[in-house]
Amino acid sequence: MLKSALTVRRKLSTGEKVLVGKLVENSQQSFFQFDETYLNAHSTSLAPFNLKADTSLQAAPRKPHYGIHGVFADSLPDGWGLYLMDRVFRQNNQNPKTVTALER
């Protein structure tokens, strides 16, 4: 499990990188929270069907995306990449089943 929040940034068409929000997790699930400055400048959500465009802490559904929001699950490796990561974890005496999606 992650000890600190993951910072989510977005690169705009101008090349500017802006803070979008933070991803965090506890022992049971993961959460996303939009940065207020981002919402003031960009009125739309990254995933308008699943993430409300507000600063509330939004829990991710457990399925179908490894317990994280779908927009972030798209950043995970495909099946082959997950297989290779699992091999590396095992080689380093770490059980891949204990590695969370945010850690990947």
C-alpha positions as a Python dict, from the first residue, in 0.01 Angstrom:
ca = {
    (1, 'M'): (0, 0, 0),
    (2, 'L'): (121, 349, -82),
    (3, 'K'): (243, 560, 207),
    (4, 'S'): (181, 894, 33),
    (5, 'A'): (-58, 1034, -226),
    (6, 'L'): (6, 1010, -599),
    (7, 'T'): (-9, 1344, -775),
    (8, 'V'): (-214, 1345, -1094),
    (9, 'R'): (-106, 1596, -1357),
    (10, 'R'): (-239, 1673, -1704),
    (11, 'K'): (-44, 1806, -1999),
    (12, 'L'): (-253, 2059, -2188),
    (13, 'S'): (-235, 2116, -2564),
    (14, 'T'): (-24, 2425, -2489),
    (15, 'G'): (238, 2202, -2329),
    (16, 'E'): (161, 2333, -1981),
    (17, 'K'): (140, 2071, -1706),
    (18, 'V'): (-130, 2133, -1446),
    (19, 'L'): (-215, 1963, -1119),
    (20, 'V'): (-544, 1772, -1150),
    (21, 'G'): (-569, 1608, -810),
    (22, 'K'): (-445, 1330, -583),
    (23, 'L'): (-489, 953, -565),
    (24, 'V'): (-470, 784, -225),
    (25, 'E'): (-551, 443, -84),
    (26, 'N'): (-615, 272, 244),
    (27, 'S'): (-621, -99, 319),
    (28, 'Q'): (-966, -135, 165),
    (29, 'Q'): (-992, 88, -143),
    (30, 'S'): (-854, 383, -339),
    (31, 'F'): (-981, 739, -370),
    (32, 'F'): (-939, 1040, -597),
    (33, 'Q'): (-981, 1407, -516),
    (34, 'F'): (-975, 1691, -769),
    (35, 'D'): (-762, 1994, -695),
    (36, 'E'): (-980, 2302, -649),
    (37, 'T'): (-758, 2517, -872),
    (38, 'Y'): (-794, 2267, -1156),
    (39, 'L'): (-1174, 2266, -1126),
    (40, 'N'): (-1185, 2647, -1126),
    (41, 'A'): (-987, 2657, -1451),
    (42, 'H'): (-1138, 2347, -1620),
    (43, 'S'): (-1507, 2288, -1566),
    (44, 'T'): (-1512, 1931, -1699),
    (45, 'S'): (-1415, 1610, -1526),
    (46, 'L'): (-1148, 1371, -1655),
    (47, 'A'): (-1415, 1101, -1655),
    (48, 'P'): (-1754, 1276, -1656),
    (49, 'F'): (-1957, 957, -1617),
    (50, 'N'): (-1763, 833, -1314),
    (51, 'L'): (-1596, 1128, -1141),
    (52, 'K'): (-1791, 1426, -1016),
    (53, 'A'): (-1629, 1762, -1093),
    (54, 'D'): (-1599, 1865, -729),
    (55, 'T'): (-1341, 1843, -450),
    (56, 'S'): (-1505, 1555, -262),
    (57, 'L'): (-1303, 1243, -189),
    (58, 'Q'): (-1438, 995, -445),
    (59, 'A'): (-1407, 622, -378),
    (60, 'A'): (-1315, 400, -671),
    (61, 'P'): (-1532, 101, -754),
    (62, 'R'): (-1374, -233, -670),
    (63, 'K'): (-1446, -373, -1016),
    (64, 'P'): (-1380, -384, -1307),
    (65, 'H'): (-1054, -185, -1291),
    (66, 'Y'): (-845, -339, -1012),
    (67, 'G'): (-1003, -112, -753),
    (68, 'I'): (-909, 219, -914),
    (69, 'H'): (-1106, 459, -1133),
    (70, 'G'): (-1115, 354, -1497),
    (71, 'V'): (-945, 669, -1623),
    (72, 'F'): (-639, 577, -1413),
    (73, 'A'): (-661, 202, -1478),
    (74, 'D'): (-588, 282, -1844),
    (75, 'S'): (-234, 364, -1729),
    (76, 'L'): (-174, 12, -1600),
    (77, 'P'): (20, -236, -1811),
    (78, 'D'): (-169, -490, -2022),
    (79, 'G'): (-179, -860, -1931),
    (80, 'W'): (174, -926, -2056),
    (81, 'G'): (312, -627, -1868),
    (82, 'L'): (138, -737, -1548),
    (83, 'Y'): (283, -1086, -1595),
    (84, 'L'): (634, -942, -1631),
    (85, 'M'): (588, -721, -1325),
    (86, 'D'): (470, -1021, -1123),
    (87, 'R'): (786, -1211, -1223),
    (88, 'V'): (1003, -923, -1100),
    (89, 'F'): (811, -906, -772),
    (90, 'R'): (858, -1280, -716),
    (91, 'Q'): (1230, -1253, -798),
    (92, 'N'): (1253, -991, -525),
    (93, 'N'): (1066, -1206, -271),
    (94, 'Q'): (749, -1000, -287),
    (95, 'N'): (408, -1157, -334),
    (96, 'P'): (247, -991, -641),
    (97, 'K'): (-96, -1032, -480),
    (98, 'T'): (6, -783, -212),
    (99, 'V'): (94, -512, -467),
    (100, 'T'): (-190, -265, -519),
    (101, 'A'): (-296, -116, -852),
    (102, 'L'): (-173, 228, -740),
    (103, 'E'): (167, 84, -655),
    (104, 'R'): (190, -66, -1005),
}
